Structures are given as C-alpha cells and as structure tokens.
Amino acid sequence: MRSWPGLVLSVAMLFGTGCASVSTRAACPAEGGHAWHEVQSAHFRVKTNLEPDEARKVTLDLERLRRALLSVWTRSFDPPGQLEAIVLRSRGQLAEFHMKESGGFARFTANGPLIVMDGGGDMLFAQDVDQDVHAHELVHYLSRFVLARQPRWYAEGLASYLETVYLREDGKEAVLGRPKAGLLDYVRNRPWLPLEALWRWEQEASTIADLRMYYLSSWLWVAYLMNEHGPRFTDFQLRLSRAEDPRKAFEAAFAGAGDLERGLHSYLELSGFAIWAVPIAEVPSEMQVRALEGAEVHAIRARLFLLGKGEGEQEQKKAAQLEVAQALKENPTNVSAVQLHSTFLDNDAERLALAELLVKARPDSGLAWRLLAEAHGQAGSPMAVQEHALVRAAELSPDDASVHNLLAWLYMRSKAPQKGYEAAVRAVKLAPFWPTYVDTYAAALFELGQCAKSFNAQRRAIELLHEGATEAERQDYQSRLTRNDTLCRERAAAPAATPEGSQP
C-alpha cells in the first residue's frame, strides 16, 4: 500500500398528520420514534435520530472523511461553511423516502447542499459498500473550493475514484483509490470510451446506458492519469485551480506524454490499481448538540419526502404536505415548516403575509428574513424594502450564500453593479459549486465591463450544471454566454466616442 503523494495546490488564488407509531421508521418521538438531535461541528450540521453519542461519532467521522479527501489537493486549505447532513438510523428507515437500493443521496436545496445517509453499521469504516454516495458528493463539494474549472469527465472520474474511501478503525488513517468489486474486470472486458469522447460528454451522452459508460470511463482515466502520470496530473489540477480553459490546460500539462490511450491499454493489462493510505490530521472535535422539537422532525420528514425518489412525485408531495401541516399544528412559527409551507402557496400576497408573521415571531432568524425578502420580490415590493430584508438576513446568516446571491441581483437591477459584484463574490466564495451563483457572478462581471472574466465565469457555470439540469436551463446559460460574448465583441469593435468640440 502506498502513501498518498499529495497533490498540493496553491489556494491563494481561489476565492404528516402523524408520524409512524413504530420506531422502525424515522418517526417523531411523540408517536413512537427515537429522539432527534442536531449536532453542529466546525464543518457539518447533522440532524439525526441516532443516540447522541452515536451522532457525535458520525459527525466526527464526517470531519475526518472531509480532512482525508482534502489531502488529495492540500493539507492546509480549510473551505468555509457547514455542510448539512440528515443521518437516519438504518437503510430501512431511509427506504421510506428513497426507494433506491443505496445508502443515501445528495441534493442541492434552497438552503444549500444536503447529504442524506444511513448511519447504521459504521458506514464510514465499511470496506465493501456498493453505494458510497456521501463520499462521492463530498468530493464534488470540496473540489469546487479548490479547482475553479472542471471538465465533466474529471469531476465525475475523481469523485468515482475517491468514493470508496473508508476510515481505519482508529480514525487516524483513510484508504483511498480501491476499485469497486468487479470493476476492473468489467473495464478490461468491455470497450471503454477514449478521452476524446469524454471531452464531448455534455453533447453526446443521452441514455442511462451511455451515462454508465461515461462514469466508468471517467473513473478509469482519472485512476490511470493519477497513478501513471502523477506530476502531469498535478500540473493539470494547478491549471484548473487558476481557472484556465480545461482543454487547453490538459494539452499543456500532458504535452509530450505520448499516446495516452495506448498507455491506458497497457496499464490495464499489466497493473492493478494503487491503493493509497492517507494519514488524517487532527480535526476539530468541539460540537454543539441540541434536541429537536417534534415540529422540526415533521419538517425534516417533509423535506425527505420531497427530495427522495419514492413511488410517485404526487404521492411524495402529498406526504410532505401532511407532514408540514402537522408541524405547523405543533408549532406555527417553526421556521423550517413555514419555509416549506410557503413553497406550496401560489398567492403572492398570502406568501408575503406568512413571511411577515414569521419575522415578527422570529426576528433573530436569518432564514425568516430571507423568506420575507423573497416574498417581497415575488410580490413586486419596492427595491428598498427588499434590500432592507436581505441586508438583515445577511447580518443574521452571513454564511447563507443564497442571501448574497439575491442581494447581487437586487443591486444589479438597481443599477449598482459594483455592489452587485461584491455580493456575488461573497456568494461564490461560500458556494463555488453552485451554478446559479457562478452565473450571477458572471453577470456582475459583464455589468462592470470585464468581458474576459465574465466569459470564463459563465463557462464555469455551464460546467457546473449536473445531468439533472433541464435542457431549458442549459440553453438559458448558453444563450447568456453567447449574447454577452457578442455584445462584448460589439463594444470592442465600436469606435471610441469623439469628445464634443474636438476634431474627428
């Protein structure tokens, strides 16, 4: 077993009407379920029905897992913010909300990225798990803080390569890079995609079968390049961290490397894949634990119904609405429940009245003020009113990237592009993985006349779109890139204005 070489990068340049009555489901305590707690550590906010000691252990292990994955790029960088996780006692409890045979799932939500996982059986220490969703998504989340540009094949290949990570029993070492069972035999006996095809992923991948081969081939290429061309692979990542064009960055880093496709064929025939042992530096162990009220548990269940993949979308939504109704019955000012309830409303005035009541009841809640600002925006309230609510939300929740993103658009609509740019920068620093915020950042740069930077940022936003993005979303991002690029070219070609009274 090798020791991980460390690809050290410079980061200075980065910026129910009732719960179940049996405890085999993730029910509320008042109706037979286990008690729920929230555990906050330096980088995680975990909501779980595990026992408090188990909850602390899972949270500490998530901190260790995060530190192990960060060591792939640097041993010193510490990205800001907390990642939210919902951890259920067992896979059986998870199945109520998510019918897939997996240990969890990940989603982007209105409140930021969320990982949902089964916390039973020491998952983070398992050496034979089939679905390592939490690690895969954690790689995506962390890598965006380090690498400003990522081609799709690199992003998915690296996440697939690292998703089988597991921690040693003492929690002081992690093991990275092991292939899933049977994966090497699979790629050795089937035609994998050449790198040229992977560069065209977004244009050509369509069916589920296609996607599987794109993921497998990306994993294979990343494993080969990392293990056989380590210095060049590190150079490639350094260039991505500087936001260079990914294709040009690759060509520069691998210039003179020879026939890579032939090299991969030989590597598969002659070699097994390296497994790396990574020492885990000490992680913050201080945690805050608080019990969650029944209304909050109902709100969590509602979110899981909406985000999971159950038997049918309408049935999931109905189940979520029943949970929200029960939550509001137990506590009409529970912020999580009110936020969810507002998404079910179609009337702007009703949403605004609901948000105003919530702010009166919870004046120290940044989320409540954000809901008020959003409701004012939907109702067409004056810009000054929206700004007041957003500024207050930012004061109370400075790490809420969505608030800074909303402020950025508000300032740009108010013809204050510099203030819009400053707010957009704050949002992207907090959440560089979120295409919407990078899209806003690109728009702010365009408004300031910084065309080259705007173009590069818009390309980054397009690269960040996942396969879950609709074709309309992709076209919207692409059309904005094309339109702004055209306008920038027209500006550059236009003759400079002649000052009044001077000779032409």
Backbone hydrogen bonds, N-H to C=O, Kabsch-Sander energy under -0.5 kcal/mol:
donor,donor_aa,acceptor,acceptor_aa,energy
2,R,275,I,-1.9
4,W,277,A,-1.5
7,L,72,V,-1.4
8,V,6,G,-1.2
9,L,73,W,-1.1
11,V,9,L,-0.6
14,L,11,V,-1.4
25,R,22,V,-1.3
27,A,25,R,-2.4
31,E,28,C,-1.7
32,G,29,P,-1.5
33,G,28,C,-2.0
37,H,48,T,-2.6
38,E,290,R,-2.7
39,V,46,V,-3.1
40,Q,38,E,-0.5
40,Q,288,Q,-2.7
41,S,39,V,-0.5
41,S,44,F,-2.6
45,R,83,L,-2.2
46,V,39,V,-3.0
47,K,45,R,-0.5
47,K,85,A,-2.7
48,T,37,H,-2.5
48,T,46,V,-0.5
49,N,87,V,-1.1
55,A,51,E,-2.9
56,R,52,P,-2.4
57,K,53,D,-1.9
58,V,54,E,-2.6
59,T,55,A,-2.2
60,L,56,R,-2.6
61,D,57,K,-2.5
62,L,58,V,-2.2
63,E,59,T,-1.9
64,R,60,L,-2.1
65,L,61,D,-2.7
66,R,62,L,-2.5
67,R,63,E,-2.2
68,A,64,R,-2.4
69,L,65,L,-2.3
70,L,66,R,-2.2
71,S,67,R,-1.2
72,V,69,L,-1.5
73,W,70,L,-1.7
74,T,70,L,-2.6
83,L,43,H,-2.8
84,E,113,P,-1.1
85,A,45,R,-2.4
86,I,115,I,-2.4
87,V,47,K,-2.2
87,V,85,A,-0.5
88,L,86,I,-0.6
88,L,117,M,-2.4
94,L,90,S,-1.6
95,A,91,R,-1.8
96,E,92,G,-0.5
96,E,93,Q,-1.0
97,F,94,L,-1.6
98,H,94,L,-2.1
99,M,309,K,-2.6
102,S,100,K,-1.9
105,F,116,V,-2.1
107,R,114,L,-2.3
109,T,107,R,-0.5
109,T,112,G,-1.5
112,G,109,T,-1.8
114,L,107,R,-2.7
115,I,84,E,-2.1
116,V,105,F,-3.3
117,M,86,I,-2.4
118,D,103,G,-2.2
119,G,88,L,-3.5
119,G,117,M,-0.6
122,D,119,G,-0.5
125,F,122,D,-2.1
126,A,122,D,-0.5
126,A,123,M,-1.3
132,D,130,D,-0.6
136,H,132,D,-2.4
137,E,133,V,-2.8
138,L,134,H,-1.8
139,V,135,A,-2.1
140,H,136,H,-1.7
141,Y,137,E,-2.6
142,L,138,L,-2.7
143,S,139,V,-2.9
144,R,140,H,-1.3
145,F,142,L,-1.4
146,V,142,L,-0.7
146,V,143,S,-0.8
147,L,143,S,-3.3
148,A,146,V,-0.6
148,A,240,L,-0.5
149,R,240,L,-1.3
155,A,151,P,-2.4
156,E,152,R,-2.6
157,G,153,W,-2.1
158,L,154,Y,-2.8
159,A,155,A,-1.8
160,S,156,E,-2.3
161,Y,157,G,-2.2
162,L,158,L,-2.2
163,E,159,A,-1.1
165,V,162,L,-1.6
166,Y,175,V,-1.4
167,L,124,L,-2.4
168,R,173,E,-3.2
171,G,168,R,-2.1
174,A,278,V,-2.8
175,V,166,Y,-2.6
176,L,276,W,-2.8
177,G,161,Y,-0.6
183,L,180,K,-2.3
186,Y,182,G,-1.9
187,V,183,L,-2.3
188,R,184,L,-2.0
189,N,185,D,-1.2
189,N,186,Y,-0.5
197,A,194,P,-0.7
198,L,194,P,-1.4
199,W,195,L,-1.7
200,R,196,E,-0.6
200,R,197,A,-0.9
201,W,198,L,-1.6
203,Q,200,R,-0.7
204,E,200,R,-1.9
205,A,201,W,-2.6
211,L,207,T,-2.4
212,R,208,I,-2.2
213,M,209,A,-1.8
214,Y,210,D,-2.3
215,Y,211,L,-2.6
216,L,212,R,-2.6
217,S,213,M,-2.6
218,S,214,Y,-2.1
219,W,215,Y,-2.4
220,L,216,L,-2.2
221,W,217,S,-2.5
222,V,218,S,-2.4
223,A,219,W,-2.4
224,Y,220,L,-2.3
225,L,221,W,-2.9
226,M,222,V,-2.5
227,N,223,A,-2.0
228,E,224,Y,-2.9
229,H,225,L,-1.6
233,F,229,H,-2.8
234,T,230,G,-2.4
235,D,231,P,-2.1
236,F,232,R,-2.4
237,Q,233,F,-2.1
238,L,234,T,-2.4
239,R,235,D,-2.1
240,L,236,F,-2.1
241,S,237,Q,-2.3
242,R,238,L,-0.9
243,A,240,L,-1.8
244,E,239,R,-2.2
249,A,245,D,-2.9
250,F,246,P,-2.4
251,E,247,R,-2.3
252,A,248,K,-2.2
253,A,249,A,-2.4
254,F,250,F,-2.6
255,A,252,A,-0.7
257,A,254,F,-2.0
260,L,258,G,-1.2
263,G,259,D,-2.1
264,L,260,L,-2.2
265,H,261,E,-1.9
266,S,262,R,-2.1
267,Y,263,G,-2.3
268,L,264,L,-2.3
269,E,265,H,-1.6
270,L,266,S,-2.3
271,S,267,Y,-2.0
276,W,176,L,-2.9
277,A,2,R,-3.1
278,V,174,A,-3.2
278,V,276,W,-0.5
280,I,172,K,-2.6
281,A,279,P,-0.6
288,Q,40,Q,-2.2
290,R,38,E,-2.1
292,L,36,W,-2.4
297,V,293,E,-1.7
298,H,294,G,-2.2
299,A,295,A,-1.9
300,I,296,E,-2.2
301,R,297,V,-2.5
302,A,298,H,-2.3
303,R,299,A,-2.3
304,L,300,I,-2.4
305,F,301,R,-2.2
306,L,302,A,-2.1
307,L,303,R,-2.3
308,G,304,L,-2.5
310,G,308,G,-0.6
316,Q,312,G,-2.3
317,K,313,E,-2.4
318,K,314,Q,-2.4
319,A,315,E,-2.3
320,A,316,Q,-2.3
321,Q,317,K,-2.5
322,L,318,K,-2.0
323,E,319,A,-1.9
324,V,320,A,-2.4
325,A,321,Q,-2.3
326,Q,322,L,-1.9
327,A,323,E,-2.4
328,L,324,V,-2.6
329,K,325,A,-1.6
330,E,326,Q,-2.0
331,N,327,A,-2.6
334,N,331,N,-1.8
335,V,333,T,-0.5
338,V,334,N,-2.5
339,Q,335,V,-2.5
340,L,336,S,-2.0
341,H,337,A,-2.7
342,S,338,V,-2.3
343,T,339,Q,-0.9
343,T,340,L,-0.7
344,F,340,L,-0.6
344,F,341,H,-1.3
345,L,342,S,-0.9
348,D,346,D,-0.6
351,R,347,N,-2.2
352,L,348,D,-2.3
353,A,349,A,-2.3
354,L,350,E,-2.2
355,A,351,R,-2.3
356,E,352,L,-2.4
357,L,353,A,-2.0
358,L,354,L,-1.9
359,V,355,A,-2.3
360,K,356,E,-1.7
361,A,357,L,-1.8
362,R,358,L,-3.0
365,S,362,R,-1.8
366,G,364,D,-0.6
369,W,365,S,-1.8
370,R,366,G,-2.1
371,L,367,L,-2.5
372,L,368,A,-1.9
373,A,369,W,-2.4
374,E,370,R,-2.6
375,A,371,L,-2.4
376,H,372,L,-2.5
377,G,373,A,-2.3
378,Q,374,E,-2.4
379,A,375,A,-1.9
380,G,376,H,-0.6
380,G,377,G,-0.8
381,S,376,H,-2.8
385,V,382,P,-0.6
386,Q,382,P,-1.9
387,E,383,M,-2.9
388,H,384,A,-2.1
389,A,385,V,-1.7
390,L,386,Q,-2.3
391,V,387,E,-3.0
392,R,388,H,-2.0
393,A,389,A,-2.2
394,A,390,L,-2.6
395,E,391,V,-2.0
396,L,392,R,-2.0
397,S,393,A,-2.5
400,D,397,S,-2.0
401,A,399,D,-1.1
403,V,400,D,-0.9
404,H,400,D,-1.2
405,N,401,A,-2.2
406,L,402,S,-2.3
407,L,403,V,-2.4
408,A,404,H,-2.1
409,W,405,N,-1.9
410,L,406,L,-2.2
411,Y,407,L,-2.6
412,M,408,A,-2.0
413,R,409,W,-2.4
414,S,410,L,-1.5
415,K,412,M,-1.2
416,A,411,Y,-3.1
420,G,416,A,-2.0
421,Y,417,P,-2.7
422,E,418,Q,-2.3
423,A,419,K,-2.0
424,A,420,G,-2.3
425,V,421,Y,-2.4
426,R,422,E,-1.6
427,A,423,A,-2.0
428,V,424,A,-2.4
429,K,425,V,-2.3
430,L,426,R,-1.6
431,A,427,A,-2.1
434,W,431,A,-1.6
437,Y,434,W,-0.6
438,V,434,W,-1.7
439,D,435,P,-2.5
440,T,436,T,-1.9
441,Y,437,Y,-2.3
442,A,438,V,-2.4
443,A,439,D,-2.0
444,A,440,T,-2.4
445,L,441,Y,-2.2
446,F,442,A,-2.1
447,E,443,A,-2.3
448,L,444,A,-1.4
449,G,446,F,-1.7
450,Q,445,L,-2.5
451,C,449,G,-1.5
454,S,450,Q,-2.3
455,F,451,C,-2.8
456,N,452,A,-2.1
457,A,453,K,-2.4
458,Q,454,S,-2.4
459,R,455,F,-2.0
460,R,456,N,-1.9
461,A,457,A,-2.2
462,I,458,Q,-1.9
463,E,459,R,-2.2
464,L,460,R,-1.6
465,L,461,A,-0.6
465,L,462,I,-1.0
469,A,466,H,-2.0
474,R,470,T,-2.1
475,Q,471,E,-2.5
476,D,472,A,-2.2
477,Y,473,E,-2.3
478,Q,474,R,-2.6
479,S,475,Q,-3.0
480,R,476,D,-1.8
481,L,477,Y,-1.9
482,T,478,Q,-2.6
483,R,479,S,-2.9
484,N,480,R,-2.5
485,D,481,L,-2.2
486,T,482,T,-2.3
487,L,483,R,-2.5
488,C,484,N,-2.4
489,R,485,D,-2.1
490,E,486,T,-2.2
491,R,487,L,-2.4
492,A,488,C,-2.3
493,A,489,R,-1.9
494,A,490,E,-1.4
502,S,499,P,-1.9
